Amino acid sequence: MSAPRTIDADFLALPRQTLADAALAAAVQAGASYADLRIHAITTETIALRDHDVENAVVDSEIGLAVRVIVDGTWGFASHAELSPEAAADTARRAVRVATTLATLNAERIELAPEPVYKDMTWVSSYRIDPFEVPADEKIAVLGDYAGRLLASDGVDHVSAWLHAAKEQTFYADTFGSAITQQRVRILPTVEAVAVDTAAGSFETMSTLAPPTARGWEAVAGDDIWNWSEELALLPVFLAEKVKAPTVVAGPTDLVIDPTNLWLTIHESIGHATEYDRAIGYEAAYAGTSFATPDKLGRMVYGSPVMTVTADRTAEFGLATVGFDDEGVRAQSWDLVRDGLFVGYQLDRVFAPRLGVGRSNGCSYADSAHHVPIQRMANVSLQPAAEEVSTEDLIARVEDGIYIVGDKSWSIDMQRYNFQFTGQRFFRIRDGKLDGQVRDVAYQATTTDFWGAMEAVGGQSTWRLGGAFNCGKAQPGQVAAVSHGCPSALFRGINVLNTRAEAGR
């Protein structure tokens, strides 16, 4: 076991406190009642292979500083790419001018929920091998090896392999006295096999199921974190079965849904729906508002009694896990749905007082120094059963149904209510056992009907973290990474669509 990572020396060498002192003093002198400074550095890498060829290998880096202020109850924001005391002070004064200009348009004074002061705090995520310390040719070699294993298999005509990695470093300071330095790493490896039917003019694809994770290179190379050897051996077999599988018969169907698929349904129908800014109509970009309005809090039955969903900014290896958010709020865990009842929202320091809650639960984040922090999603996860229940136990309870593995396309309305989801692998269940694959499957429901139909969840052994690198929100658009954990789960009588028939083919 390697020693815990520490914040990179080059980021620690920045004059962080000097910049903060210059910005905060200038903001207060210019008339701000509150100010914060954020230094934000992010490095991203993308590598893409098509069959044996490298199509893309790019590393991007960005760094800058941002200042937020409150002047007479109105926000102001400004940013700059130069990290000097002069630039920091000038940026603060510009932020004050922005607030002064916007004051006549502000219909509701800004009030920040209180939070303890955190002086000289540091936090680093739980990764072992920094992917940016691994030579590019080594990373390409590993991806090439994985692609080559699939290309050597019968029935695989083409392979694509991708690696996305990011390292994010931030320093936060405010006029309350907090000063926080953080560093986190995340990585997403994917390998996709393609089978082409030249006679029919069609093709099928199937991807590995390794999730994006707040780990390092150790999640990609070797089988310690993810069993690449096993999956790469099985994937061509599953793909060949899928190509020959019969099309699904549409209609109400019992489903056992694997965590590799269910995480996305959680993201769309619970994660976005319980963002408080959407629930009050303040935010509608990308994903609309929400049916889960404040009048339903503590009253609405979101799902069955086996449904407890927790928002968690502390989950190890979670993509939305931090020590502190971008408003200096310590990371927390809390319930959104408890025993089927809607009980909580995701909040930042502005929206907590509007809901009448005494403290933010730490959901503020900006993806760049040049974007203002907004309320963003925590790691939102469905909790497993207290007792041990395996995926096989859930399948055994189904006489005629489908076991769904892997995510693919999805669609949901602007209220996070009516939706349909597809997947990658669909196994027919007959008399409690898997009986080959079917294809062209989508499941459709309303959010509350779907979660109300959840009869049972698996135990801790079935619980897995899935997630996404690219959750979009706001205008100008921002991107955030977020994880969703869940066990396998059994749903009764869910409407299954035949996607081929729906498309008129």
Secondary structure, DSSP 8 states (H G I E B T S, - for coil): --------HHHHTS-HHHHHHHHHHHHHHTT-SEEEEEEEEEEEEEEEEETTEEEEEEEEEEEEEEEEEEETTEEEEEEES--SHHHHHHHHHHHHHHHHHHGGG-SS-----------SEEEE-S-SS-GGGS-HHHHHHHHHHHHHHHHTSTT--EEEEEEEEEEEEEEEEETTS-EEEEEEEEEEEEEEEEEEETTTTEEEEEE-----BS--GGGTSSSSSS-HHHHHHHHHHHHHHHHH--B---EEEEEEE-HHHHHHHHIIIIITTTBHHHHTTS--TTT---S--GGGTTT-B-S-TT--EEEES--TT-TT--SB-TTS-B--EEEEEETTEE---B--TTHHHHHT-SS--S-EE-SSTTS--EE---EEEE---SS---HHHHHHT-SEEEEEES---EEE-TTS-EEEE--SEEEEEETTEEEEEEBSEEEEEEHHHHHHTEEEE--GGG-EEEEEEEEEETTTTEEEEEEEEE--EEEEEEEEEEHHHHTT-
